[in-house]
Amino acid sequence: MEQRVDTAKTPKLLDQVRLRMRAKHYSLRTEQSYLHWIKRFILFHGKRHPRDMGAPEVEAFLTALAVESKVAAATQNLALAAVLFLYREILGVDLPWLDGVTRAK
């Protein structure tokens, strides 16, 4: 008997984020912004998959935004919200509280 291969593959990570945000009725602008920050987070860590990273990598990313990029506090908070959405909603991981983050001024 011939074995069939399931051709329906799971959506890519960013497509999963997009689909979840639409299911939760987030605005289009919020979706675009979160996708931007999630991409920057992944690129910051050399295209490693977020499931292979955790709180130390999130802290390093947010600290680099504040110290090296000198972003405003609101921008850093937006980046944090996007990354937390990725971990909680898509990967099902609750990150421990991020105490090691240098906060933007």
C-alpha positions as CSV (number, residue, x, y, z in Angstrom):
1,M,0.0,0.0,0.0
2,E,1.3,3.4,-0.9
3,Q,2.0,5.8,2.0
4,R,0.8,9.4,1.5
5,V,2.9,12.3,2.7
6,D,0.9,15.1,4.2
7,T,1.7,18.1,1.9
8,A,0.0,20.6,4.3
9,K,3.0,21.9,6.3
10,T,2.8,24.1,9.3
11,P,3.0,27.8,8.5
12,K,6.3,29.6,9.0
13,L,6.9,31.4,12.3
14,L,6.1,34.9,11.1
15,D,3.0,33.6,9.3
16,Q,1.9,32.0,12.5
17,V,2.3,35.3,14.3
18,R,0.3,37.1,11.6
19,L,-2.5,34.5,11.8
20,R,-2.7,34.6,15.6
21,M,-2.8,38.4,15.6
22,R,-5.6,38.4,13.0
23,A,-7.5,35.8,15.0
24,K,-7.2,38.1,18.1
25,H,-8.3,41.1,16.0
26,Y,-5.1,43.1,16.5
27,S,-4.9,46.2,14.2
28,L,-2.9,45.9,11.0
29,R,-0.4,48.5,12.2
30,T,0.2,46.6,15.4
31,E,0.7,43.4,13.4
32,Q,3.3,45.2,11.1
33,S,5.1,46.6,14.1
34,Y,5.2,43.3,16.0
35,L,6.5,41.5,12.9
36,H,9.2,44.2,12.5
37,W,10.5,43.7,16.1
38,I,10.3,39.9,15.9
39,K,12.4,40.0,12.7
40,R,14.9,42.3,14.4
41,F,15.1,40.1,17.4
42,I,15.8,37.0,15.2
43,L,18.4,38.9,13.1
44,F,20.1,40.3,16.2
45,H,20.8,36.7,17.2
46,G,22.1,35.5,13.9
47,K,18.8,34.0,12.6
48,R,18.6,31.5,15.4
49,H,15.1,30.2,15.9
50,P,13.4,31.8,19.0
51,R,12.5,28.3,20.4
52,D,16.3,27.8,20.8
53,M,16.6,31.0,22.8
54,G,15.2,32.3,26.1
55,A,15.2,35.1,28.6
56,P,19.0,35.8,28.3
57,E,18.7,36.5,24.6
58,V,15.6,38.6,25.1
59,E,17.4,40.6,27.8
60,A,20.5,41.0,25.5
61,F,18.3,42.3,22.6
62,L,16.4,44.8,24.7
63,T,19.5,46.0,26.4
64,A,21.2,46.5,23.1
65,L,18.2,48.6,21.9
66,A,18.6,50.9,24.9
67,V,22.4,51.1,25.1
68,E,23.6,50.8,21.5
69,S,20.6,52.0,19.5
70,K,19.5,54.5,22.1
71,V,15.8,54.0,21.5
72,A,13.1,55.7,23.5
73,A,11.5,53.8,26.4
74,A,8.2,53.5,24.4
75,T,10.1,51.8,21.6
76,Q,11.8,49.4,23.9
77,N,8.5,48.6,25.5
78,L,7.0,47.9,22.0
79,A,9.9,45.6,21.1
80,L,9.3,43.8,24.5
81,A,5.6,43.4,23.8
82,A,6.3,41.9,20.4
83,V,8.8,39.4,21.6
84,L,6.6,38.4,24.6
85,F,3.7,37.9,22.2
86,L,5.9,35.6,20.1
87,Y,6.9,33.5,23.1
88,R,3.5,33.3,24.9
89,E,1.1,33.1,21.9
90,I,3.1,31.2,19.3
91,L,5.8,29.2,21.2
92,G,3.8,28.6,24.3
93,V,6.7,29.7,26.6
94,D,6.3,32.0,29.6
95,L,9.6,33.8,30.0
96,P,10.7,34.5,33.5
97,W,10.6,38.1,34.5
98,L,13.4,40.0,32.7
99,D,15.4,41.7,35.5
100,G,18.6,42.0,33.6
101,V,17.3,44.5,31.0
102,T,18.8,47.9,30.9
103,R,15.8,50.2,30.5
104,A,15.8,53.0,28.0
105,K,15.5,56.5,29.3
